[in-house]
Amino acid sequence: MAGIAFGSALIPQLLYTVAAPVTGTARTAIAGSFELPTMFLVGWFVFAEPVGAAQWIACAIVISAIALTPGKSIRSIAANIAVDRENRSMR
């Protein structure tokens, strides 16, 4: 039981941490935002937990925010500085 709990907590966090710098800030935020609607659906389907109107409204707001977020890959300021330094050193 402890192994399953440890693995289910560690593996997704490790994948998220490794992939976040590669994916960009906007796509990372989108991926992180999908957690709440996913947990609502898992609780509803797997554990037969009731999902009330407040949860459905929250889910709709999160999905609306995800849909409005541009999927364009935007690098962080630190990544831009690192790229600029590399370009200057190659000149």
Buried (B, 14 or more C-beta within 10 A) or exposed (E): EEEEEEEEEEEEEEEBEEEBEEBBBBBBBBBEBEEBBEEBEEBEEEEEEEEEEEBEEBBEEBBEEBEEEEEEEEEEEEEEEEEEEEEEEEE
